[in-house]
Amino acid sequence: MLQFLPPRRFWKRTLIDANDLLKKDFEVDTKNVRGTKILVFNWRDNSHVFAGGAEVYVHELSKRLVSEGNHVTLFCGNDGRAPRYEIVDGVYIVRRGGFYLVYLWAFLYYMLKFRNKYDVVIDCENGIPFFTPLYVRKPIFCVLHHVHLDIFSNYLNRPMALLAKFLEGTLMPLVYLNVPFITVSQSTKMSMKEIGLGKKGIYIVQNGVDLLNLIPGAKATNPLVLYLGRLKEYKSVDILIKAFKSVLDKTPNANLIIAGSGTEESNLKKLTENLGLTGSVSFLGKVTEEEKIKLMQRAWAFVNPSYIEGWGITVIEANACGTLVVASDVAGLRDSVKNSYNGFLVDYGNITAFSSKIIEVLQNSLVRESCSKNAVIWASKFSWDMSAQLLISIIKGDLYL
């Protein structure tokens, strides 16, 4: 992210971003597009160093919108490693600014560069919205994966928490009063209604999975537990590591693999070392798509101990690979995990409950086989193609609530 770069590089990039506003020409040309011209604002894109499920959601749907003859431009932040402009899977990606400046650049670029080029704007809220209703006069749809108020209270310092809660819980319902919303689960829809969001309507467009490549494969010889995702504090991977210590007491030959990166990585590695688990716990960092599939196929159990999820896309990906899931009984994960069918739900933060359930599934082959079969059936219901068709119907006004 740009704020972590040396000041000279930060200001150099900022000046380059500002200079583009003064140019008469611009990279994105939508004049000859026959389909709907769609502009997406999102905090990050799928190549960002801290990309997660929200970025996968945007990219998978965007590239399918393009394949249907539409044009999609994604305006997002730059982590300092990616090109400022790129076309990926037919999606035009414009990267400007960093952690927070992306919101300022979104406003300025829209007013000076994008305003007359697009038919529809999709505003993706990742804790802080782009507040597009204040300056966009085209149809707007706001995408929200989960309500962040509890996360703000528990994981931000008090001043930042108060500001973030005001933006999402007070200001956003007012600014987005006449904007229809798109979310990924019934749980999030209910949470949105509780704080007054979505009075214009809330559509549910679920996450999909790549059903062509995410298929069952050979399991590891020894019991293998997997976590794959961002290493953020609210993901609560520390709960899994602490639980795994007890798992080893009952299943000494078990291994835990943690794949992903994030701000908690160093803390989690220290915790692993302090608990004497370095020989049984491996940190792989961010893995490729091919490596992800292989890990999910080989795992005996996939664990998601998160405090909150909009849906839990990795749950369905693991299920598609024939792997059951042990997850926190929280909003979002209650939608993606059907308890005792494709996995199990346990009380959030309960180390004993997590360790007991993991031990049970590792030691009981009948439970694993039953849940594995159910998991594949469950995952087959979630396709990016179906979700994209639903989104197209919403954008074109063919679907009404």
C-alpha positions as CSV (number, residue, x, y, z in Angstrom):
1,M,0.0,0.0,0.0
2,L,1.2,3.5,-0.8
3,Q,1.4,4.7,2.7
4,F,4.0,2.0,3.5
5,L,6.2,3.2,0.7
6,P,9.1,5.7,1.3
7,P,7.8,9.3,1.2
8,R,9.6,10.1,-2.0
9,R,8.0,7.2,-3.9
10,F,4.6,8.1,-2.4
11,W,4.7,11.7,-3.6
12,K,6.1,10.7,-6.9
13,R,3.1,8.3,-7.5
14,T,0.7,11.0,-6.2
15,L,2.1,13.5,-8.6
16,I,1.8,11.1,-11.5
17,D,-1.8,10.3,-10.5
18,A,-2.6,14.0,-10.4
19,N,-0.9,14.7,-13.7
20,D,-3.3,12.3,-15.4
21,L,-6.1,14.5,-14.5
22,L,-4.6,17.3,-16.7
23,K,-4.2,15.1,-19.8
24,K,-6.8,15.5,-22.5
25,D,-6.6,11.9,-23.5
26,F,-7.2,8.9,-21.3
27,E,-6.6,5.1,-21.7
28,V,-10.2,3.9,-21.4
29,D,-12.3,4.5,-24.5
30,T,-15.9,3.4,-24.3
31,K,-17.3,5.1,-27.5
32,N,-17.7,1.9,-29.6
33,V,-19.1,-0.3,-26.8
34,R,-22.5,-1.8,-27.8
35,G,-23.4,-3.3,-24.4
36,T,-23.8,-1.6,-21.0
37,K,-20.8,0.5,-19.9
38,I,-20.1,-0.2,-16.3
39,L,-17.7,1.6,-13.9
40,V,-16.8,-0.3,-10.7
41,F,-15.2,1.4,-7.7
42,N,-13.5,-1.0,-5.4
43,W,-10.8,-0.5,-2.7
44,R,-8.5,-3.1,-4.4
45,D,-8.3,-5.4,-7.4
46,N,-7.6,-9.1,-7.4
47,S,-3.8,-8.7,-7.9
48,H,-3.4,-6.5,-4.8
49,V,-1.1,-7.9,-2.1
50,F,-4.0,-7.8,0.4
51,A,-6.7,-9.0,-2.0
52,G,-9.4,-11.2,-0.6
53,G,-12.8,-12.6,-1.3
54,A,-14.3,-9.2,-2.1
55,E,-11.8,-8.7,-4.9
56,V,-12.4,-12.2,-6.3
57,Y,-16.1,-11.4,-6.3
58,V,-15.6,-8.2,-8.3
59,H,-13.2,-9.8,-10.8
60,E,-15.1,-13.0,-11.5
61,L,-18.3,-11.1,-12.1
62,S,-16.7,-8.4,-14.1
63,K,-15.0,-10.7,-16.6
64,R,-18.3,-12.4,-17.1
65,L,-20.0,-9.1,-17.7
66,V,-17.4,-8.4,-20.4
67,S,-17.9,-11.8,-22.0
68,E,-21.6,-10.9,-22.4
69,G,-20.7,-7.9,-24.5
70,N,-20.5,-5.3,-21.8
71,H,-17.6,-3.0,-20.9
72,V,-16.2,-2.9,-17.4
73,T,-13.7,-0.5,-16.0
74,L,-12.5,-1.2,-12.4
75,F,-11.1,1.9,-10.6
76,C,-9.1,0.8,-7.5
77,G,-6.1,1.4,-5.3
78,N,-2.5,0.5,-6.1
79,D,-0.3,-1.5,-3.8
80,G,2.8,-0.1,-5.5
81,R,3.6,-3.3,-7.3
82,A,1.1,-3.3,-10.1
83,P,0.8,-1.3,-13.3
84,R,-1.2,1.9,-13.1
85,Y,-3.3,0.7,-16.0
86,E,-3.9,-2.8,-17.2
87,I,-6.5,-5.0,-19.1
88,V,-7.1,-8.4,-17.4
89,D,-9.6,-10.8,-18.7
90,G,-11.1,-8.0,-20.8
91,V,-11.6,-5.8,-17.7
92,Y,-10.0,-2.3,-17.8
93,I,-8.2,-1.8,-14.5
94,V,-7.2,1.7,-13.5
95,R,-5.1,1.8,-10.3
96,R,-4.7,5.1,-8.5
97,G,-3.8,6.1,-4.9
98,G,-3.4,3.7,-2.0
99,F,-5.1,2.8,1.2
100,Y,-7.2,6.0,1.5
101,L,-6.3,8.3,-1.4
102,V,-8.1,5.9,-3.7
103,Y,-11.4,7.5,-2.5
104,L,-10.2,11.0,-3.3
105,W,-8.9,10.0,-6.7
106,A,-12.2,8.1,-7.4
107,F,-14.1,11.3,-7.0
108,L,-11.7,13.5,-9.0
109,Y,-11.3,11.0,-11.9
110,Y,-15.0,10.5,-12.1
111,M,-15.7,14.2,-12.3
112,L,-12.9,15.0,-14.8
113,K,-12.5,11.7,-16.8
114,F,-15.3,9.2,-16.4
115,R,-18.5,11.2,-16.0
116,N,-19.9,10.9,-19.5
117,K,-18.4,7.5,-20.4
118,Y,-20.5,5.0,-18.4
119,D,-24.1,3.9,-18.0
120,V,-23.9,2.4,-14.6
121,V,-21.7,2.7,-11.5
122,I,-21.1,-0.1,-9.0
123,D,-19.9,1.3,-5.7
124,C,-18.2,-1.5,-3.6
125,E,-18.1,-0.7,0.2
126,N,-15.2,-2.3,2.1
127,G,-15.7,-0.6,5.4
128,I,-15.6,2.9,3.8
129,P,-17.9,3.6,0.8
130,F,-17.0,5.8,-2.1
131,F,-20.1,8.0,-1.5
132,T,-20.9,8.0,-5.2
133,P,-24.5,9.3,-4.7
134,L,-23.0,12.7,-3.8
135,Y,-21.4,13.1,-7.3
136,V,-22.7,10.4,-9.7
137,R,-25.9,11.1,-11.6
138,K,-26.1,7.7,-13.4
139,P,-27.8,4.6,-11.9
140,I,-25.8,3.3,-8.9
141,F,-25.7,-0.1,-7.2
142,C,-23.8,-0.5,-4.0
143,V,-22.1,-3.8,-3.2
144,L,-21.7,-4.6,0.5
145,H,-20.3,-8.0,1.6
146,H,-20.9,-7.6,5.4
147,V,-21.6,-4.9,7.9
148,H,-18.4,-3.8,9.6
149,L,-19.7,-2.1,12.8
150,D,-18.6,-4.8,15.2
151,I,-15.2,-5.1,13.5
152,F,-14.7,-1.3,13.9
153,S,-15.5,-1.6,17.6
154,N,-13.3,-4.5,18.3
155,Y,-10.3,-4.0,16.0
156,L,-9.8,-0.2,15.6
157,N,-8.6,2.3,18.1
158,R,-11.4,4.4,19.6
159,P,-11.1,7.6,17.4
160,M,-10.9,5.6,14.2
161,A,-13.7,3.2,15.3
162,L,-16.0,6.2,16.1
163,L,-15.3,7.7,12.7
164,A,-15.8,4.5,10.8
165,K,-19.0,3.7,12.7
166,F,-20.3,7.1,11.9
167,L,-19.5,6.7,8.2
168,E,-21.1,3.3,7.8
169,G,-23.8,3.3,10.5
170,T,-25.1,7.0,10.3
171,L,-23.9,8.8,7.2
172,M,-24.1,5.9,4.7
173,P,-27.8,5.2,5.3
174,L,-28.6,8.8,4.5
175,V,-26.3,9.2,1.5
176,Y,-27.4,5.8,0.0
177,L,-31.1,6.2,0.8
178,N,-32.1,5.9,-2.9
179,V,-29.5,3.4,-4.0
180,P,-30.3,-0.3,-4.4
181,F,-27.8,-2.7,-2.7
182,I,-26.3,-6.0,-3.7
183,T,-25.0,-8.4,-1.0
184,V,-23.9,-12.0,-0.8
185,S,-25.9,-13.6,1.9
186,Q,-29.2,-13.5,3.8
187,S,-27.2,-12.8,7.0
188,T,-25.7,-9.6,5.6
189,K,-29.1,-8.5,4.2
190,M,-30.6,-8.8,7.7
191,S,-27.6,-6.9,9.3
192,M,-28.0,-4.1,6.7
193,K,-31.7,-3.7,7.4
194,E,-30.9,-3.4,11.2
195,I,-28.8,-0.2,10.6
196,G,-31.2,1.3,7.9
197,L,-29.3,0.3,4.8
198,G,-31.0,-0.9,1.6
199,K,-34.4,0.8,1.9
200,K,-34.4,1.1,-1.9
201,G,-34.0,-2.7,-2.1
202,I,-31.3,-5.4,-1.4
203,Y,-30.5,-8.0,-4.0
204,I,-28.6,-11.2,-3.1
205,V,-25.9,-12.2,-5.6
206,Q,-24.0,-15.0,-4.1
207,N,-20.4,-15.9,-4.5
208,G,-19.6,-18.6,-7.0
209,V,-16.7,-21.0,-7.4
210,D,-14.8,-22.4,-10.4
211,L,-16.5,-25.7,-10.7
212,L,-14.4,-26.8,-13.6
213,N,-11.1,-26.7,-11.7
214,L,-12.2,-27.1,-8.1
215,I,-12.8,-30.8,-8.0
216,P,-12.1,-33.5,-5.4
217,G,-8.5,-35.0,-5.4
218,A,-6.4,-37.3,-3.4
219,K,-6.1,-36.6,0.4
220,A,-2.9,-36.2,2.2
221,T,-1.5,-39.4,3.8
222,N,-1.4,-37.8,7.3
223,P,-4.2,-35.7,8.8
224,L,-4.0,-32.2,7.2
225,V,-5.8,-29.1,8.5
226,L,-5.9,-26.1,6.3
227,Y,-6.6,-22.4,6.7
228,L,-6.5,-20.3,3.5
229,G,-7.3,-16.6,3.5
230,R,-6.1,-13.2,4.6
231,L,-4.2,-13.0,7.9
232,K,-6.2,-10.1,9.5
233,E,-7.0,-9.8,13.2
234,Y,-10.7,-10.4,12.7
235,K,-10.0,-13.6,10.8
236,S,-9.0,-15.0,14.3
237,V,-6.4,-17.5,13.0
238,D,-4.8,-17.4,16.4
239,I,-7.9,-19.3,17.7
240,L,-7.1,-22.1,15.2
241,I,-3.4,-22.2,16.2
242,K,-4.2,-22.4,19.9
243,A,-6.8,-25.1,19.2
244,F,-4.3,-27.1,17.1
245,K,-2.0,-27.6,20.1
246,S,-4.8,-29.7,21.6
247,V,-5.4,-31.5,18.3
248,L,-1.8,-32.7,18.3
249,D,-2.2,-34.2,21.8
250,K,-4.8,-36.6,20.2
251,T,-3.5,-36.7,16.6
252,P,0.3,-36.3,16.9
253,N,0.9,-36.9,13.1
254,A,-1.5,-34.0,12.1
255,N,-0.2,-30.9,10.3
256,L,-1.7,-27.4,10.0
257,I,-1.0,-25.3,6.9
258,I,-1.8,-21.6,6.9
259,A,-1.8,-20.1,3.4
260,G,-2.3,-16.4,2.9
261,S,-0.7,-13.1,3.9
262,G,-1.7,-10.0,5.9
263,T,-0.9,-7.8,8.8
264,E,-1.1,-10.5,11.4
265,E,1.4,-12.9,9.8
266,S,4.3,-12.0,12.1
267,N,2.2,-12.2,15.2
268,L,0.8,-15.6,14.2
269,K,4.3,-16.9,13.5
270,K,5.4,-15.8,17.0
271,L,2.4,-17.4,18.6
272,T,3.2,-20.7,16.8
273,E,6.8,-20.5,18.0
274,N,5.7,-19.7,21.6
275,L,3.4,-22.7,21.6
276,G,6.1,-25.0,20.3
277,L,4.2,-25.8,17.1
278,T,6.8,-24.8,14.5
279,G,7.3,-28.5,13.5
280,S,3.6,-29.0,12.8
281,V,2.4,-25.6,11.5
282,S,3.5,-24.3,8.2
283,F,3.0,-20.7,6.8
284,L,3.0,-20.7,3.0
285,G,2.2,-17.0,2.4
286,K,0.0,-16.2,-0.6
287,V,-0.3,-19.1,-3.0
288,T,-1.1,-19.5,-6.6
289,E,-4.5,-20.7,-7.8
290,E,-3.1,-24.1,-8.7
291,E,-1.5,-24.4,-5.3
292,K,-4.7,-23.4,-3.6
293,I,-6.7,-26.1,-5.4
294,K,-4.1,-28.8,-4.5
295,L,-4.1,-27.7,-0.8
296,M,-7.9,-27.8,-0.6
297,Q,-8.0,-31.3,-2.3
298,R,-5.4,-32.7,0.1
299,A,-6.8,-31.2,3.3
300,W,-8.8,-33.5,5.7
301,A,-10.5,-30.4,7.1
302,F,-10.7,-26.7,6.2
303,V,-11.1,-24.3,9.1
304,N,-12.5,-20.8,9.1
305,P,-12.4,-19.3,12.6
306,S,-13.3,-15.8,11.5
307,Y,-15.2,-13.3,13.6
308,I,-17.4,-12.3,10.7
309,E,-17.8,-13.1,7.0
310,G,-20.0,-11.8,4.3
311,W,-20.3,-15.3,3.0
312,G,-17.0,-17.3,3.2
313,I,-16.0,-18.0,-0.4
314,T,-13.2,-20.3,0.6
315,V,-15.8,-22.5,2.4
316,I,-17.5,-23.3,-0.9
317,E,-14.1,-23.7,-2.7
318,A,-13.0,-26.3,-0.1
319,N,-16.4,-28.0,-0.4
320,A,-16.0,-28.2,-4.2
321,C,-12.7,-30.0,-3.6
322,G,-14.5,-32.5,-1.4
323,T,-13.3,-31.1,1.9
324,L,-15.5,-30.5,4.9
325,V,-15.3,-27.2,6.9
326,V,-15.1,-26.4,10.6
327,A,-16.2,-22.7,11.0
328,S,-17.3,-20.1,13.5
329,D,-21.0,-19.9,14.1
330,V,-21.2,-16.3,12.9
331,A,-23.0,-14.3,10.3
332,G,-22.1,-15.2,6.8
333,L,-20.5,-18.5,7.7
334,R,-24.0,-19.7,8.8
335,D,-25.1,-19.2,5.2
336,S,-22.2,-21.1,3.6
337,V,-21.9,-23.9,6.2
338,K,-24.9,-26.2,6.8
339,N,-24.1,-27.6,10.2
340,S,-23.4,-31.4,10.2
341,Y,-24.0,-31.5,6.4
342,N,-21.0,-29.9,4.5
343,G,-19.2,-29.1,7.7
344,F,-19.6,-28.0,11.3
345,L,-20.3,-24.7,13.1
346,V,-18.8,-24.0,16.6
347,D,-19.0,-21.1,18.9
348,Y,-16.7,-18.2,17.8
349,G,-13.5,-17.9,19.8
350,N,-14.1,-21.2,21.7
351,I,-10.7,-22.9,21.5
352,T,-11.9,-26.1,23.1
353,A,-14.9,-26.3,20.8
354,F,-12.7,-25.9,17.7
355,S,-10.1,-28.4,18.9
356,S,-12.7,-31.0,19.8
357,K,-14.5,-30.8,16.5
358,I,-11.3,-30.9,14.5
359,I,-10.2,-34.0,16.5
360,E,-13.5,-35.6,15.8
361,V,-13.4,-35.1,12.0
362,L,-9.8,-36.2,11.8
363,Q,-10.4,-39.4,13.7
364,N,-13.8,-40.3,12.2
365,S,-13.5,-41.4,8.6
366,L,-17.2,-42.0,8.3
367,V,-18.0,-38.4,9.2
368,R,-15.4,-37.1,6.7
369,E,-16.7,-39.3,3.9
370,S,-20.3,-38.3,4.5
371,C,-19.6,-34.6,4.7
372,S,-17.3,-34.8,1.7
373,K,-20.0,-36.1,-0.5
374,N,-22.5,-33.5,0.8
375,A,-19.9,-30.8,0.3
376,V,-19.5,-31.5,-3.4
377,I,-23.3,-31.5,-3.9
378,W,-23.6,-28.2,-1.9
379,A,-20.8,-26.5,-3.8
380,S,-22.4,-27.4,-7.2
381,K,-25.2,-24.9,-6.4
382,F,-22.8,-21.9,-6.6
383,S,-21.6,-20.9,-10.0
384,W,-20.0,-17.6,-11.1
385,D,-21.9,-17.9,-14.4
386,M,-25.3,-18.0,-12.6
387,S,-24.3,-15.1,-10.3
388,A,-23.2,-13.0,-13.3
389,Q,-26.4,-13.6,-15.2
390,L,-28.3,-12.5,-12.1
391,L,-26.2,-9.3,-11.8
392,I,-26.8,-8.5,-15.5
393,S,-30.5,-8.8,-15.0
394,I,-30.3,-6.5,-12.0
395,I,-28.2,-3.9,-13.8
396,K,-30.5,-3.9,-16.9
397,G,-33.6,-3.6,-14.8
398,D,-35.0,-7.0,-15.7
399,L,-35.2,-8.2,-12.1
400,Y,-37.3,-6.4,-9.5
401,L,-37.6,-7.0,-5.8
